[in-house]
């Protein structure tokens, strides 16, 4: 072996990892999701696109149970688009792929869209440059059902559940705790004094409490959060401990594909169907 008078550097051989390659199990999961969408589109008359505000598994399961035999399908948005069809020739049912994207159109004779018309048609700032915008973005899902649009819209308008905010949510009110014993705000607005065993937890979350007569106590007023500010981890946990619910779980309907018409409608376009 040749000798070297300088420092010796050992380098590992670089390998290329192809992210497009997936395991057999992953491919099976994707194929199953695509097949579920195709089967459901054959079975049901309506396919609703929805988004979720403040996703909570328990509430979602409650909706699934309440809407049997209708079906809710959620998964990776890119895979769901494949199930719906990204192009007309890929659609399992005519027009089904339109539920996943916005297609801008005009009723003028020239069929040309001006910048002003485009911006009025869709609020998205890039609509003029990208006339087919993806609707399947973020926390979205599909509801397959035979229930009339009026029943669907009214039911989901009424289904709103109060819940605790999480990190990153915006505070809906300013919470300032007065000096004295720390109170826990109950759901029925009947506050009770926090137990002494809770005091170390309150301090860990940033509340400057001391134990006085075994009761967590503040020597001066303390602001937990201000309305409109983004909550951090400790603030969200503290608000939950104190009983302040600042989030709402809601499933928001936006578009519906109707099999008989082979077309997707925005919610405001089907008002005649839900009266």
TORKOL-4160 file (C-alpha; in steps of 0.2 Angstrom, whole numbers, padded with zeros to 4 digits, m for minus):
275
<pt num="1" X="0000" Y="0000" Z="0000"/>
<pt num="2" X="0007" Y="0017" Z="m0005"/>
<pt num="3" X="0011" Y="0028" Z="0010"/>
<pt num="4" X="0005" Y="0046" Z="0011"/>
<pt num="5" X="0013" Y="0060" Z="0021"/>
<pt num="6" X="m0003" Y="0069" Z="0023"/>
<pt num="7" X="m0020" Y="0066" Z="0031"/>
<pt num="8" X="m0030" Y="0052" Z="0025"/>
<pt num="9" X="m0048" Y="0055" Z="0021"/>
<pt num="10" X="m0061" Y="0040" Z="0020"/>
<pt num="11" X="m0076" Y="0044" Z="0010"/>
<pt num="12" X="m0092" Y="0033" Z="0008"/>
<pt num="13" X="m0098" Y="0028" Z="m0009"/>
<pt num="14" X="m0113" Y="0038" Z="m0013"/>
<pt num="15" X="m0129" Y="0029" Z="m0018"/>
<pt num="16" X="m0144" Y="0036" Z="m0028"/>
<pt num="17" X="m0161" Y="0032" Z="m0020"/>
<pt num="18" X="m0175" Y="0033" Z="m0032"/>
<pt num="19" X="m0190" Y="0041" Z="m0022"/>
<pt num="20" X="m0202" Y="0035" Z="m0036"/>
<pt num="21" X="m0199" Y="0017" Z="m0031"/>
<pt num="22" X="m0211" Y="0010" Z="m0019"/>
<pt num="23" X="m0213" Y="m0006" Z="m0009"/>
<pt num="24" X="m0225" Y="m0019" Z="m0014"/>
<pt num="25" X="m0236" Y="m0015" Z="0001"/>
<pt num="26" X="m0237" Y="0003" Z="m0004"/>
<pt num="27" X="m0241" Y="m0001" Z="m0021"/>
<pt num="28" X="m0255" Y="m0012" Z="m0015"/>
<pt num="29" X="m0262" Y="0002" Z="m0004"/>
<pt num="30" X="m0262" Y="0014" Z="m0018"/>
<pt num="31" X="m0270" Y="0002" Z="m0030"/>
<pt num="32" X="m0284" Y="m0002" Z="m0017"/>
<pt num="33" X="m0288" Y="0016" Z="m0014"/>
<pt num="34" X="m0290" Y="0019" Z="m0033"/>
<pt num="35" X="m0301" Y="0003" Z="m0035"/>
<pt num="36" X="m0312" Y="0009" Z="m0020"/>
<pt num="37" X="m0315" Y="0026" Z="m0029"/>
<pt num="38" X="m0319" Y="0017" Z="m0045"/>
<pt num="39" X="m0331" Y="0005" Z="m0036"/>
<pt num="40" X="m0340" Y="0019" Z="m0026"/>
<pt num="41" X="m0342" Y="0030" Z="m0042"/>
<pt num="42" X="m0351" Y="0015" Z="m0050"/>
<pt num="43" X="m0362" Y="0012" Z="m0035"/>
<pt num="44" X="m0367" Y="0030" Z="m0029"/>
<pt num="45" X="m0376" Y="0044" Z="m0038"/>
<pt num="46" X="m0366" Y="0059" Z="m0030"/>
<pt num="47" X="m0348" Y="0062" Z="m0026"/>
<pt num="48" X="m0345" Y="0076" Z="m0014"/>
<pt num="49" X="m0328" Y="0085" Z="m0012"/>
<pt num="50" X="m0325" Y="0091" Z="0006"/>
<pt num="51" X="m0312" Y="0099" Z="0016"/>
<pt num="52" X="m0309" Y="0097" Z="0035"/>
<pt num="53" X="m0307" Y="0111" Z="0048"/>
<pt num="54" X="m0297" Y="0104" Z="0063"/>
<pt num="55" X="m0296" Y="0086" Z="0059"/>
<pt num="56" X="m0301" Y="0074" Z="0073"/>
<pt num="57" X="m0302" Y="0056" Z="0071"/>
<pt num="58" X="m0316" Y="0053" Z="0083"/>
<pt num="59" X="m0328" Y="0065" Z="0075"/>
<pt num="60" X="m0324" Y="0058" Z="0058"/>
<pt num="61" X="m0328" Y="0041" Z="0063"/>
<pt num="62" X="m0344" Y="0047" Z="0070"/>
<pt num="63" X="m0348" Y="0054" Z="0053"/>
<pt num="64" X="m0344" Y="0038" Z="0044"/>
<pt num="65" X="m0356" Y="0029" Z="0056"/>
<pt num="66" X="m0370" Y="0041" Z="0054"/>
<pt num="67" X="m0368" Y="0040" Z="0035"/>
<pt num="68" X="m0369" Y="0022" Z="0031"/>
<pt num="69" X="m0372" Y="0015" Z="0018"/>
<pt num="70" X="m0364" Y="0030" Z="0010"/>
<pt num="71" X="m0345" Y="0030" Z="0010"/>
<pt num="72" X="m0332" Y="0042" Z="0014"/>
<pt num="73" X="m0315" Y="0039" Z="0006"/>
<pt num="74" X="m0299" Y="0049" Z="0011"/>
<pt num="75" X="m0281" Y="0046" Z="0006"/>
<pt num="76" X="m0266" Y="0054" Z="m0002"/>
<pt num="77" X="m0273" Y="0067" Z="m0014"/>
<pt num="78" X="m0262" Y="0062" Z="m0028"/>
<pt num="79" X="m0268" Y="0044" Z="m0028"/>
<pt num="80" X="m0286" Y="0050" Z="m0026"/>
<pt num="81" X="m0284" Y="0060" Z="m0042"/>
<pt num="82" X="m0278" Y="0044" Z="m0051"/>
<pt num="83" X="m0294" Y="0036" Z="m0045"/>
<pt num="84" X="m0305" Y="0050" Z="m0051"/>
<pt num="85" X="m0295" Y="0052" Z="m0068"/>
<pt num="86" X="m0283" Y="0065" Z="m0072"/>
<pt num="87" X="m0289" Y="0066" Z="m0090"/>
<pt num="88" X="m0305" Y="0062" Z="m0099"/>
<pt num="89" X="m0299" Y="0046" Z="m0106"/>
<pt num="90" X="m0293" Y="0040" Z="m0089"/>
<pt num="91" X="m0310" Y="0044" Z="m0080"/>
<pt num="92" X="m0319" Y="0028" Z="m0074"/>
<pt num="93" X="m0336" Y="0037" Z="m0076"/>
<pt num="94" X="m0339" Y="0052" Z="m0088"/>
<pt num="95" X="m0334" Y="0069" Z="m0080"/>
<pt num="96" X="m0328" Y="0061" Z="m0064"/>
<pt num="97" X="m0311" Y="0068" Z="m0065"/>
<pt num="98" X="m0318" Y="0086" Z="m0064"/>
<pt num="99" X="m0322" Y="0084" Z="m0046"/>
<pt num="100" X="m0303" Y="0086" Z="m0042"/>
<pt num="101" X="m0300" Y="0102" Z="m0052"/>
<pt num="102" X="m0307" Y="0119" Z="m0056"/>
<pt num="103" X="m0311" Y="0121" Z="m0075"/>
<pt num="104" X="m0313" Y="0139" Z="m0079"/>
<pt num="105" X="m0326" Y="0143" Z="m0093"/>
<pt num="106" X="m0335" Y="0158" Z="m0100"/>
<pt num="107" X="m0352" Y="0160" Z="m0108"/>
<pt num="108" X="m0347" Y="0174" Z="m0120"/>
<pt num="109" X="m0347" Y="0170" Z="m0139"/>
<pt num="110" X="m0328" Y="0173" Z="m0141"/>
<pt num="111" X="m0325" Y="0160" Z="m0127"/>
<pt num="112" X="m0310" Y="0170" Z="m0122"/>
<pt num="113" X="m0306" Y="0174" Z="m0104"/>
<pt num="114" X="m0299" Y="0191" Z="m0099"/>
<pt num="115" X="m0289" Y="0193" Z="m0084"/>
<pt num="116" X="m0303" Y="0202" Z="m0075"/>
<pt num="117" X="m0315" Y="0188" Z="m0079"/>
<pt num="118" X="m0303" Y="0175" Z="m0073"/>
<pt num="119" X="m0300" Y="0183" Z="m0057"/>
<pt num="120" X="m0319" Y="0185" Z="m0054"/>
<pt num="121" X="m0322" Y="0167" Z="m0058"/>
<pt num="122" X="m0309" Y="0160" Z="m0046"/>
<pt num="123" X="m0301" Y="0170" Z="m0032"/>
<pt num="124" X="m0284" Y="0160" Z="m0033"/>
<pt num="125" X="m0271" Y="0173" Z="m0039"/>
<pt num="126" X="m0263" Y="0161" Z="m0051"/>
<pt num="127" X="m0279" Y="0156" Z="m0060"/>
<pt num="128" X="m0275" Y="0166" Z="m0075"/>
<pt num="129" X="m0259" Y="0156" Z="m0078"/>
<pt num="130" X="m0266" Y="0139" Z="m0073"/>
<pt num="131" X="m0284" Y="0137" Z="m0079"/>
<pt num="132" X="m0285" Y="0120" Z="m0071"/>
<pt num="133" X="m0282" Y="0121" Z="m0053"/>
<pt num="134" X="m0282" Y="0106" Z="m0041"/>
<pt num="135" X="m0296" Y="0105" Z="m0029"/>
<pt num="136" X="m0289" Y="0090" Z="m0020"/>
<pt num="137" X="m0277" Y="0099" Z="m0009"/>
<pt num="138" X="m0274" Y="0099" Z="0010"/>
<pt num="139" X="m0286" Y="0089" Z="0021"/>
<pt num="140" X="m0299" Y="0084" Z="0008"/>
<pt num="141" X="m0310" Y="0069" Z="0006"/>
<pt num="142" X="m0324" Y="0062" Z="m0005"/>
<pt num="143" X="m0341" Y="0057" Z="0001"/>
<pt num="144" X="m0350" Y="0045" Z="m0011"/>
<pt num="145" X="m0369" Y="0045" Z="m0007"/>
<pt num="146" X="m0387" Y="0043" Z="m0015"/>
<pt num="147" X="m0394" Y="0055" Z="m0003"/>
<pt num="148" X="m0402" Y="0071" Z="m0011"/>
<pt num="149" X="m0391" Y="0086" Z="m0011"/>
<pt num="150" X="m0403" Y="0095" Z="0001"/>
<pt num="151" X="m0401" Y="0082" Z="0014"/>
<pt num="152" X="m0382" Y="0082" Z="0013"/>
<pt num="153" X="m0380" Y="0100" Z="0013"/>
<pt num="154" X="m0391" Y="0103" Z="0028"/>
<pt num="155" X="m0384" Y="0089" Z="0038"/>
<pt num="156" X="m0366" Y="0095" Z="0036"/>
<pt num="157" X="m0371" Y="0113" Z="0039"/>
<pt num="158" X="m0377" Y="0108" Z="0056"/>
<pt num="159" X="m0363" Y="0096" Z="0061"/>
<pt num="160" X="m0351" Y="0107" Z="0070"/>
<pt num="161" X="m0341" Y="0101" Z="0085"/>
<pt num="162" X="m0331" Y="0112" Z="0098"/>
<pt num="163" X="m0314" Y="0106" Z="0102"/>
<pt num="164" X="m0297" Y="0112" Z="0109"/>
<pt num="165" X="m0285" Y="0122" Z="0098"/>
<pt num="166" X="m0268" Y="0115" Z="0093"/>
<pt num="167" X="m0251" Y="0122" Z="0090"/>
<pt num="168" X="m0253" Y="0134" Z="0075"/>
<pt num="169" X="m0271" Y="0138" Z="0077"/>
<pt num="170" X="m0276" Y="0156" Z="0080"/>
<pt num="171" X="m0283" Y="0161" Z="0096"/>
<pt num="172" X="m0301" Y="0166" Z="0095"/>
<pt num="173" X="m0301" Y="0176" Z="0111"/>
<pt num="174" X="m0289" Y="0184" Z="0123"/>
<pt num="175" X="m0287" Y="0174" Z="0139"/>
<pt num="176" X="m0281" Y="0184" Z="0154"/>
<pt num="177" X="m0281" Y="0175" Z="0171"/>
<pt num="178" X="m0283" Y="0186" Z="0186"/>
<pt num="179" X="m0272" Y="0186" Z="0201"/>
<pt num="180" X="m0278" Y="0173" Z="0214"/>
<pt num="181" X="m0283" Y="0154" Z="0213"/>
<pt num="182" X="m0282" Y="0147" Z="0196"/>
<pt num="183" X="m0299" Y="0142" Z="0189"/>
<pt num="184" X="m0303" Y="0129" Z="0176"/>
<pt num="185" X="m0317" Y="0134" Z="0164"/>
<pt num="186" X="m0329" Y="0120" Z="0163"/>
<pt num="187" X="m0339" Y="0117" Z="0147"/>
<pt num="188" X="m0355" Y="0123" Z="0157"/>
<pt num="189" X="m0346" Y="0139" Z="0162"/>
<pt num="190" X="m0346" Y="0132" Z="0180"/>
<pt num="191" X="m0328" Y="0135" Z="0185"/>
<pt num="192" X="m0319" Y="0124" Z="0198"/>
<pt num="193" X="m0303" Y="0127" Z="0207"/>
<pt num="194" X="m0288" Y="0118" Z="0200"/>
<pt num="195" X="m0282" Y="0103" Z="0211"/>
<pt num="196" X="m0265" Y="0106" Z="0219"/>
<pt num="197" X="m0258" Y="0090" Z="0210"/>
<pt num="198" X="m0260" Y="0100" Z="0194"/>
<pt num="199" X="m0249" Y="0114" Z="0199"/>
<pt num="200" X="m0232" Y="0107" Z="0192"/>
<pt num="201" X="m0240" Y="0104" Z="0176"/>
<pt num="202" X="m0246" Y="0122" Z="0175"/>
<pt num="203" X="m0229" Y="0129" Z="0179"/>
<pt num="204" X="m0221" Y="0118" Z="0166"/>
<pt num="205" X="m0233" Y="0126" Z="0153"/>
<pt num="206" X="m0227" Y="0143" Z="0157"/>
<pt num="207" X="m0240" Y="0148" Z="0170"/>
<pt num="208" X="m0231" Y="0157" Z="0185"/>
<pt num="209" X="m0241" Y="0149" Z="0199"/>
<pt num="210" X="m0236" Y="0145" Z="0217"/>
<pt num="211" X="m0245" Y="0133" Z="0229"/>
<pt num="212" X="m0255" Y="0142" Z="0243"/>
<pt num="213" X="m0265" Y="0131" Z="0254"/>
<pt num="214" X="m0263" Y="0117" Z="0241"/>
<pt num="215" X="m0271" Y="0128" Z="0228"/>
<pt num="216" X="m0262" Y="0134" Z="0212"/>
<pt num="217" X="m0261" Y="0153" Z="0214"/>
<pt num="218" X="m0256" Y="0168" Z="0203"/>
<pt num="219" X="m0248" Y="0183" Z="0212"/>
<pt num="220" X="m0253" Y="0194" Z="0197"/>
<pt num="221" X="m0264" Y="0193" Z="0182"/>
<pt num="222" X="m0257" Y="0183" Z="0167"/>
<pt num="223" X="m0261" Y="0183" Z="0149"/>
<pt num="224" X="m0261" Y="0166" Z="0141"/>
<pt num="225" X="m0265" Y="0172" Z="0123"/>
<pt num="226" X="m0271" Y="0186" Z="0113"/>
<pt num="227" X="m0285" Y="0185" Z="0101"/>
<pt num="228" X="m0278" Y="0182" Z="0083"/>
<pt num="229" X="m0261" Y="0176" Z="0088"/>
<pt num="230" X="m0254" Y="0160" Z="0083"/>
<pt num="231" X="m0254" Y="0147" Z="0097"/>
<pt num="232" X="m0238" Y="0138" Z="0102"/>
<pt num="233" X="m0237" Y="0121" Z="0110"/>
<pt num="234" X="m0237" Y="0127" Z="0128"/>
<pt num="235" X="m0252" Y="0139" Z="0125"/>
<pt num="236" X="m0262" Y="0126" Z="0116"/>
<pt num="237" X="m0259" Y="0114" Z="0130"/>
<pt num="238" X="m0263" Y="0127" Z="0144"/>
<pt num="239" X="m0279" Y="0132" Z="0136"/>
<pt num="240" X="m0284" Y="0114" Z="0135"/>
<pt num="241" X="m0280" Y="0111" Z="0153"/>
<pt num="242" X="m0290" Y="0126" Z="0158"/>
<pt num="243" X="m0305" Y="0121" Z="0148"/>
<pt num="244" X="m0305" Y="0134" Z="0134"/>
<pt num="245" X="m0311" Y="0127" Z="0117"/>
<pt num="246" X="m0305" Y="0138" Z="0103"/>
<pt num="247" X="m0307" Y="0126" Z="0088"/>
<pt num="248" X="m0321" Y="0119" Z="0078"/>
<pt num="249" X="m0322" Y="0102" Z="0069"/>
<pt num="250" X="m0332" Y="0105" Z="0053"/>
<pt num="251" X="m0333" Y="0096" Z="0036"/>
<pt num="252" X="m0335" Y="0109" Z="0023"/>
<pt num="253" X="m0343" Y="0104" Z="0006"/>
<pt num="254" X="m0337" Y="0113" Z="m0009"/>
<pt num="255" X="m0341" Y="0103" Z="m0025"/>
<pt num="256" X="m0352" Y="0088" Z="m0031"/>
<pt num="257" X="m0351" Y="0077" Z="m0046"/>
<pt num="258" X="m0368" Y="0071" Z="m0052"/>
<pt num="259" X="m0368" Y="0055" Z="m0061"/>
<pt num="260" X="m0384" Y="0058" Z="m0072"/>
<pt num="261" X="m0376" Y="0074" Z="m0078"/>
<pt num="262" X="m0358" Y="0068" Z="m0079"/>
<pt num="263" X="m0353" Y="0085" Z="m0072"/>
<pt num="264" X="m0346" Y="0093" Z="m0057"/>
<pt num="265" X="m0355" Y="0108" Z="m0049"/>
<pt num="266" X="m0348" Y="0120" Z="m0036"/>
<pt num="267" X="m0360" Y="0122" Z="m0020"/>
<pt num="268" X="m0367" Y="0139" Z="m0025"/>
<pt num="269" X="m0371" Y="0132" Z="m0042"/>
<pt num="270" X="m0383" Y="0119" Z="m0036"/>
<pt num="271" X="m0394" Y="0130" Z="m0025"/>
<pt num="272" X="m0409" Y="0125" Z="m0035"/>
<pt num="273" X="m0406" Y="0106" Z="m0031"/>
<pt num="274" X="m0406" Y="0109" Z="m0012"/>
<pt num="275" X="m0422" Y="0120" Z="m0010"/>
